[in-house]
Amino acid sequence: MIVIDLVNTQEVLVSHDSEGKLLIRYPLGYSLTKGDLLVTLNKEINSAIHERIEYLGSNDSEGITLSSDFIEAPISFKTNSPPINIDFTGKLFLAENNGKVKEGDGNSILIGKLRLSRRVDSEIRLRISLGSVTKIIKLDKDGNIKIPMEIRWIKSKIVELKLELLFKDIVISSVSCIIPIVKVKKPLNMRKIVVNKGNIIAEIKRYENELFFWDDIGIHPTYNQKILIKSYNQGESSKTGNINIKIVEQSNPFIEINIKDSMIQMPKIWIEGNYLHIIPILNVDTIIQIYYSTYVYTGFKAHVFFPLDPAYNTIIMKIILGNLVIEKRFIINSVTLSLMTAVRSALTLQELTETAGVP
């Protein structure tokens, strides 16, 4: 215990409780200035001020400053708090054949248990990094981890995982560990789902287990009427926004679709690992087909991944309205994108070898 006499009858007391938390008693009219890793858990004011403070750092000693309108008094003390170490055990479950997680977005789930070497009462978060994928989550009280992730480049049976404990934006502890990858195959059991979108009916064959699902989608138009697509001027309006659909009654009736904007917009495209990522942007809710290289996706608008093939620079998108198919092509600079990926891979390899002590 440290006793510092500031005035004749009042004193500052610095001590620790049974959990290693810092207890400070100081006179009314004074305030404490402390570092970012000294966090006040609670504060009581009666005849004096009592603060209970948690230390999130790893130094043997720390200091605070007691101040008033007249003086500033530095106070040093032993922290009595060992470093916060992280221990993690878990696995990465990866769905094969374009499976998707049932909760959240992605094709894989990190499941495990996180343990800290000592109890932390402050509000902290966990940053999880796996290759170029990063997630930041709040910690479960029991340390249970179940996080959906999007992983496309992994071909090995193990992967390196980096965990960082954060208080605000400060890393207070970190660890890297190797975890196994469990590849999950598409199950044999299937159930059928029918979705009526008005102009089309989608028949979905769904295969699923407790973690993932796989969909095979077939689509059928609901009518054989002719469809006429027209653009209306910017000054005109539509009660339904950018798209207005009406049935024109004639001897040979047809469906007229008036649109202000193109129904297929420029998609979001980027590379991660050795995969080309595509998010289609549509102005109509319907089935879309996406073609790239020798790969094809058919289904509702979704985040789609294809293995990167520098020999192909065209993405084809098709949407279906009744018996009408609308097609749009997008040209990408696949060579430049591939070179960018190669540079990123080289930089990552350099970082790994430098970490391992290889010049």
C-alpha positions as CSV (number, residue, x, y, z in Angstrom):
1,M,0.0,0.0,0.0
2,I,1.2,3.5,-0.9
3,V,0.3,6.5,1.2
4,I,0.9,10.0,-0.2
5,D,0.0,13.0,2.1
6,L,-1.5,15.7,0.0
7,V,-3.0,17.8,2.7
8,N,-3.0,17.7,6.5
9,T,-5.9,15.3,7.0
10,Q,-6.4,13.6,3.7
11,E,-4.4,10.9,1.9
12,V,-4.3,8.8,-1.3
13,L,-4.4,5.0,-0.8
14,V,-3.4,2.7,-3.6
15,S,-4.0,-1.1,-3.2
16,H,-5.2,-4.2,-5.0
17,D,-8.2,-6.5,-4.5
18,S,-8.1,-10.3,-4.6
19,E,-8.6,-10.2,-8.4
20,G,-5.6,-7.9,-9.0
21,K,-7.8,-4.9,-9.7
22,L,-6.4,-1.6,-8.7
23,L,-8.2,0.3,-5.8
24,I,-7.5,4.0,-5.4
25,R,-8.9,6.2,-2.7
26,Y,-8.3,10.0,-3.0
27,P,-9.8,13.2,-1.7
28,L,-12.8,15.0,-3.1
29,G,-12.0,17.8,-5.4
30,Y,-9.3,15.8,-7.2
31,S,-9.3,13.9,-10.5
32,L,-7.2,11.1,-11.9
33,T,-5.3,11.1,-15.2
34,K,-4.3,7.6,-16.3
35,G,-3.1,5.7,-19.4
36,D,-5.5,4.1,-22.0
37,L,-4.9,0.7,-20.6
38,L,-6.0,1.7,-17.0
39,V,-9.8,1.3,-17.2
40,T,-12.2,2.5,-14.5
41,L,-14.7,-0.3,-13.7
42,N,-16.7,1.6,-11.1
43,K,-16.4,4.8,-9.1
44,E,-18.0,5.7,-5.7
45,I,-18.1,9.1,-4.1
46,N,-18.8,9.7,-0.4
47,S,-16.4,11.2,2.0
48,A,-13.7,10.4,-0.5
49,I,-13.5,9.1,-4.1
50,H,-13.0,5.4,-4.6
51,E,-12.1,4.0,-8.0
52,R,-11.7,0.4,-9.0
53,I,-9.4,0.2,-12.0
54,E,-8.5,-2.7,-14.3
55,Y,-5.1,-2.8,-15.9
56,L,-5.0,-4.3,-19.5
57,G,-1.3,-4.0,-20.2
58,S,1.7,-6.2,-19.4
59,N,4.1,-3.8,-17.6
60,D,5.2,-4.6,-14.0
61,S,4.5,-1.0,-12.9
62,E,2.4,1.9,-14.0
63,G,1.6,5.4,-13.0
64,I,-1.3,7.9,-12.7
65,T,-1.5,11.6,-11.9
66,L,-3.7,13.0,-9.2
67,S,-4.6,16.6,-9.9
68,S,-6.6,19.6,-8.7
69,D,-6.8,23.2,-9.6
70,F,-3.6,23.8,-7.6
71,I,-1.3,20.7,-7.8
72,E,-0.4,17.6,-9.8
73,A,1.0,14.6,-8.0
74,P,2.4,11.6,-10.0
75,I,1.8,8.2,-8.3
76,S,3.7,5.0,-9.3
77,F,2.6,1.5,-8.3
78,K,3.0,-2.2,-9.0
79,T,0.4,-3.5,-11.3
80,N,0.1,-7.0,-9.8
81,S,-1.6,-8.0,-13.0
82,P,0.0,-10.7,-15.2
83,P,-0.1,-10.3,-19.0
84,I,-3.4,-11.5,-20.7
85,N,-2.5,-14.6,-22.7
86,I,-4.9,-16.1,-25.3
87,D,-5.5,-19.8,-25.8
88,F,-7.7,-21.1,-28.6
89,T,-8.7,-24.5,-29.7
90,G,-11.0,-25.0,-32.7
91,K,-11.6,-26.0,-36.3
92,L,-12.5,-24.4,-39.6
93,F,-15.4,-26.2,-41.2
94,L,-15.4,-25.6,-45.0
95,A,-18.3,-26.5,-47.3
96,E,-17.3,-28.1,-50.6
97,N,-19.1,-27.7,-53.9
98,N,-20.3,-24.1,-53.4
99,G,-22.1,-24.8,-50.1
100,K,-23.1,-21.8,-48.0
101,V,-23.5,-21.3,-44.2
102,K,-27.0,-21.4,-42.8
103,E,-26.5,-18.4,-40.5
104,G,-24.7,-15.4,-42.0
105,D,-22.7,-15.2,-45.2
106,G,-19.9,-17.3,-46.3
107,N,-18.9,-20.9,-47.2
108,S,-17.1,-21.8,-43.9
109,I,-17.5,-21.6,-40.2
110,L,-14.8,-21.1,-37.5
111,I,-15.9,-23.0,-34.4
112,G,-13.9,-23.1,-31.2
113,K,-13.2,-22.1,-27.6
114,L,-11.3,-19.0,-26.5
115,R,-9.7,-18.9,-23.0
116,L,-7.9,-15.9,-21.4
117,S,-5.2,-16.4,-18.7
118,R,-7.1,-14.0,-16.4
119,R,-10.5,-12.5,-16.1
120,V,-11.2,-9.3,-18.0
121,D,-14.1,-7.1,-17.0
122,S,-13.6,-4.3,-19.5
123,E,-15.4,-4.3,-22.8
124,I,-13.0,-6.0,-25.2
125,R,-13.3,-7.4,-28.7
126,L,-11.6,-10.1,-30.7
127,R,-10.1,-9.6,-34.1
128,I,-9.7,-12.8,-36.1
129,S,-7.5,-12.9,-39.2
130,L,-7.3,-15.8,-41.6
131,G,-5.3,-14.9,-44.7
132,S,-6.9,-11.7,-46.1
133,V,-10.2,-12.3,-44.2
134,T,-10.7,-10.4,-41.0
135,K,-13.6,-10.4,-38.5
136,I,-14.0,-8.4,-35.3
137,I,-16.5,-9.7,-32.8
138,K,-17.6,-9.2,-29.2
139,L,-16.4,-11.9,-26.8
140,D,-18.9,-14.4,-25.6
141,K,-18.8,-14.7,-21.8
142,D,-18.0,-18.4,-22.1
143,G,-15.5,-17.9,-24.8
144,N,-17.5,-19.8,-27.5
145,I,-16.6,-18.9,-31.1
146,K,-18.9,-19.6,-34.0
147,I,-18.2,-17.2,-36.9
148,P,-19.2,-17.6,-40.6
149,M,-16.3,-16.7,-43.0
150,E,-15.8,-16.6,-46.8
151,I,-12.7,-18.7,-47.6
152,R,-11.8,-19.7,-51.2
153,W,-8.1,-20.1,-51.5
154,I,-7.4,-22.9,-49.0
155,K,-6.2,-26.2,-50.4
156,S,-4.3,-27.6,-47.4
157,K,-5.6,-29.4,-44.3
158,I,-4.4,-26.8,-41.9
159,V,-4.5,-23.0,-41.7
160,E,-2.8,-20.3,-39.6
161,L,-5.2,-18.2,-37.5
162,K,-4.2,-14.9,-35.9
163,L,-6.2,-13.7,-32.8
164,E,-5.9,-10.2,-31.4
165,L,-7.6,-9.0,-28.2
166,L,-8.7,-5.3,-28.6
167,F,-9.6,-2.6,-26.1
168,K,-11.0,0.1,-28.3
169,D,-8.4,0.1,-31.1
170,I,-5.4,-1.0,-28.9
171,V,-4.1,-4.6,-29.2
172,I,-3.6,-5.8,-25.7
173,S,-2.7,-9.4,-26.5
174,S,-2.3,-11.6,-29.6
175,V,-1.5,-15.1,-30.6
176,S,-1.1,-17.2,-33.8
177,C,-2.1,-20.8,-34.0
178,I,-2.5,-23.6,-36.5
179,I,-6.0,-25.1,-36.7
180,P,-7.3,-28.0,-38.8
181,I,-9.7,-27.7,-41.8
182,V,-12.6,-30.0,-41.9
183,K,-14.1,-30.2,-45.4
184,V,-17.8,-30.9,-45.4
185,K,-19.4,-32.7,-48.3
186,K,-22.8,-32.2,-49.8
187,P,-25.2,-34.5,-48.0
188,L,-27.5,-37.0,-49.8
189,N,-30.8,-35.9,-48.2
190,M,-32.8,-33.3,-50.1
191,R,-36.0,-31.3,-49.8
192,K,-37.8,-29.3,-52.4
193,I,-38.7,-25.6,-52.1
194,V,-40.9,-23.7,-54.5
195,V,-40.6,-19.9,-54.8
196,N,-43.1,-18.0,-56.9
197,K,-41.6,-14.7,-58.1
198,G,-44.7,-13.8,-60.3
199,N,-43.1,-14.0,-63.7
200,I,-41.1,-17.2,-62.8
201,I,-41.3,-20.1,-60.5
202,A,-38.0,-21.3,-59.0
203,E,-37.8,-25.0,-57.9
204,I,-35.0,-25.4,-55.4
205,K,-33.5,-28.7,-54.4
206,R,-32.0,-28.0,-51.0
207,Y,-29.4,-30.3,-49.4
208,E,-28.4,-29.3,-45.9
209,N,-26.9,-30.3,-42.5
210,E,-26.6,-28.4,-39.2
211,L,-24.1,-25.9,-40.6
212,F,-24.4,-25.5,-44.4
213,F,-26.9,-25.8,-47.3
214,W,-26.5,-26.5,-51.0
215,D,-29.1,-25.3,-53.6
216,D,-29.8,-26.7,-57.1
217,I,-32.2,-24.2,-58.7
218,G,-34.4,-24.8,-61.7
219,I,-36.6,-22.0,-63.2
220,H,-39.8,-22.0,-65.2
221,P,-41.7,-19.0,-66.7
222,T,-45.3,-18.6,-65.6
223,Y,-46.6,-17.4,-69.0
224,N,-45.9,-17.4,-72.7
225,Q,-47.0,-13.9,-73.5
226,K,-44.8,-11.5,-75.5
227,I,-42.8,-9.0,-73.4
228,L,-42.0,-5.5,-74.7
229,I,-39.4,-3.6,-72.8
230,K,-39.4,0.2,-73.1
231,S,-37.5,3.1,-71.5
232,Y,-39.4,6.1,-70.1
233,N,-37.9,9.6,-69.9
234,Q,-36.2,10.9,-66.9
235,G,-39.0,13.5,-66.5
236,E,-41.7,10.9,-66.3
237,S,-42.6,9.1,-63.1
238,S,-43.7,5.6,-62.2
239,K,-45.7,4.7,-59.1
240,T,-43.5,1.6,-58.7
241,G,-40.1,3.4,-59.0
242,N,-37.7,2.5,-61.8
243,I,-39.9,-0.4,-63.2
244,N,-43.5,-0.3,-64.3
245,I,-45.2,-3.5,-65.6
246,K,-48.6,-3.6,-67.3
247,I,-50.6,-5.9,-69.5
248,V,-51.6,-4.5,-72.9
249,E,-54.9,-5.9,-73.9
250,Q,-55.1,-6.5,-77.7
251,S,-56.0,-9.3,-80.0
252,N,-52.6,-10.6,-79.1
253,P,-52.0,-9.4,-75.6
254,F,-48.5,-8.7,-74.3
255,I,-46.8,-7.5,-71.2
256,E,-45.1,-4.1,-71.4
257,I,-42.2,-3.4,-69.0
258,N,-41.2,0.3,-68.7
259,I,-37.8,0.9,-67.1
260,K,-35.8,4.0,-66.4
261,D,-32.5,2.3,-65.8
262,S,-30.8,-0.8,-67.2
263,M,-32.0,-3.9,-65.3
264,I,-28.4,-5.2,-65.2
265,Q,-26.0,-2.7,-63.8
266,M,-22.2,-2.9,-63.6
267,P,-21.4,-5.5,-60.9
268,K,-18.9,-5.2,-58.1
269,I,-15.8,-7.2,-59.0
270,W,-12.6,-7.9,-57.1
271,I,-10.0,-10.6,-56.5
272,E,-9.3,-12.4,-53.2
273,G,-6.8,-15.2,-53.2
274,N,-7.1,-17.0,-56.5
275,Y,-10.9,-16.3,-56.8
276,L,-12.8,-13.7,-58.8
277,H,-15.6,-12.2,-56.6
278,I,-18.8,-10.9,-58.3
279,I,-21.8,-9.2,-56.7
280,P,-24.5,-8.5,-59.4
281,I,-26.5,-5.3,-59.2
282,L,-30.0,-5.6,-60.6
283,N,-33.0,-3.3,-60.8
284,V,-35.5,-6.3,-60.8
285,D,-36.0,-9.2,-58.5
286,T,-35.6,-12.3,-60.7
287,I,-33.3,-15.2,-61.5
288,I,-29.8,-14.4,-62.8
289,Q,-27.2,-16.5,-64.6
290,I,-23.6,-15.5,-64.5
291,Y,-21.0,-17.0,-66.8
292,Y,-17.2,-16.7,-66.5
293,S,-14.6,-19.0,-68.1
294,T,-16.1,-22.5,-68.0
295,Y,-18.1,-21.7,-64.8
296,V,-21.8,-20.7,-64.5
297,Y,-24.0,-19.7,-61.6
298,T,-27.8,-19.8,-61.7
299,G,-29.9,-18.5,-58.9
300,F,-31.1,-15.4,-57.1
301,K,-28.8,-12.4,-56.7
302,A,-25.9,-13.4,-54.5
303,H,-22.2,-13.0,-53.8
304,V,-20.6,-15.3,-56.4
305,F,-17.1,-16.7,-56.6
306,F,-15.3,-18.2,-59.6
307,P,-11.7,-19.5,-59.8
308,L,-9.6,-16.8,-61.5
309,D,-8.6,-17.6,-65.1
310,P,-6.5,-14.9,-66.7
311,A,-7.3,-16.3,-70.2
312,Y,-10.9,-15.0,-69.8
313,N,-11.8,-11.3,-69.6
314,T,-15.6,-11.5,-70.1
315,I,-18.4,-11.9,-67.6
316,I,-21.8,-12.6,-69.0
317,M,-25.0,-12.0,-67.0
318,K,-28.5,-13.0,-68.0
319,I,-31.8,-12.4,-66.3
320,I,-35.1,-14.1,-67.2
321,L,-38.4,-12.3,-67.4
322,G,-41.1,-14.7,-68.3
323,N,-39.9,-16.3,-71.6
324,L,-37.5,-13.4,-72.3
325,V,-33.8,-13.6,-71.6
326,I,-31.9,-10.3,-71.2
327,E,-28.1,-10.6,-71.6
328,K,-25.3,-8.1,-70.7
329,R,-21.5,-8.6,-71.1
330,F,-18.8,-7.0,-68.9
331,I,-15.2,-6.8,-69.9
332,I,-12.6,-7.0,-67.1
333,N,-8.8,-6.6,-67.3
334,S,-8.1,-10.1,-66.1
335,V,-4.3,-9.8,-66.7
336,T,-4.0,-6.7,-64.5
337,L,-6.1,-8.3,-61.8
338,S,-4.0,-11.5,-61.9
339,L,-0.7,-9.4,-61.7
340,M,-2.2,-7.6,-58.7
341,T,-3.0,-10.9,-57.0
342,A,0.6,-12.1,-57.7
343,V,2.1,-9.0,-56.1
344,R,-0.1,-9.4,-53.0
345,S,0.9,-13.1,-52.7
346,A,4.5,-12.2,-53.0
347,L,4.2,-9.5,-50.3
348,T,2.4,-11.9,-48.0
349,L,5.1,-14.6,-48.6
350,Q,7.7,-11.9,-47.8
351,E,6.0,-11.0,-44.5
352,L,5.8,-14.7,-43.5
353,T,9.4,-15.4,-44.2
354,E,10.5,-12.3,-42.4
355,T,8.5,-13.3,-39.4
356,A,10.2,-16.7,-39.5
357,G,13.6,-15.1,-39.6
358,V,14.4,-15.7,-43.3
359,P,16.0,-12.7,-45.0
